[in-house]
Amino acid sequence: MRAIIKSAAMVVAAMTISVNAFGQEAKKPASPAMTATGKIKDANITIAYSSPSVKERKVWGELVPYNKVWRAGANDATTFETSKDITVEGKKLPAGKYSFFLIPRESGTWTAVFNKEAKQWGSYDYKEASDAVRVEVKTKTLPAKQEALVYKINKNGFTIDWDKVSVPVEIK
């Protein structure tokens, strides 16, 4: 009799554990890792970033403060890699891998920064002395809200689109 009760208890315990295990869904990360790849002229371009979402927050000026260096994504600093020397907004950038930052402003141009220290967490250890190139870029207003931050590579460079703002960066 004890053996039957013990066996029944084991079966019930196993079923309970199994049901709980199957009931757990893998949670999507709040800011999933993304990659944009493309070719501009002869250069292979790869941009690796984490993509945060607006989630009913005020992005520009609050979540992302104006006039401060921003990692241009979430988590690790965004990285920008080019297989060939390129020109960014008229300034030469040698082939290599860089961290990419933005300095947003409430009005006027924003600063796009390509920094020689490619592996950084956020912008906490950012050092201006390690900048390879800094350029000024003009933002555009998107016709519709872009919920998740996205990088798009095109024949003229790349854009960063998030919320109602698009940041085009010209590459030749």
Secondary structure, 3 states (H helix, E strand, C coil): CHHHHHHHHHHHHHHHHHHHHHHCCCCCCCCCEEEEEEEECCEEEEEEEECCECCCCCCECCCECCCCCECCCCCECEEEEECCCEEECCEEECCEEEEEEEECCCCCCEEEEEECCCCCECCCCCCHHHEEEEEEECCEEEEEEEEEEEEEEECCEEEEEEEEEEEEEEEC
